[in-house]
Amino acid sequence: MAAVRYLRPYVRRVEGGEPDGKDYDPDELIVIVQDGGGAGEYAYQLSDTRLTFEVRSGDRGLAADTATLVDALIRDWPYRAGGVYYRGALSRPTFSPEADRRIPAYVWTVNLSFRGHSLSV
């Protein structure tokens, strides 16, 4: 997933989905990126995508600071890489503890568009 690759240089652990319980310490800082679909393709070359971000950490302050950083990085992505367009946020980073274990977490959703790439076959 492009968002996972983009965020990895900035955050130590980024996963494209729920982490495997065997490799996950609930106190560890983690950013989880979920693909929520989106409107799909339009104008023959762009694809709308809806991504949800969840930042968890046993340290609520660290989770909050990292959510602010990730949100800023996602908003800035179009200026750092070609073919990415920030289309707006459906929500802002909001405190929403992980349900089962009550791990401090911040969750929000954004819409992005990506330009397609031509393929040679």
Buried (B, 14 or more C-beta within 10 A) or exposed (E): BBBBEBBEEEBEBBBBEEBEEEEBEBEBBBBBBBEEEBEEEEEEEBBBBBBBBBBBBBEBEBBBBBBBBBBEBBEEBBEEEEEBEBBEBEEEBEEEBBEEEEBBBBBBBBBBBBEEEEEEE
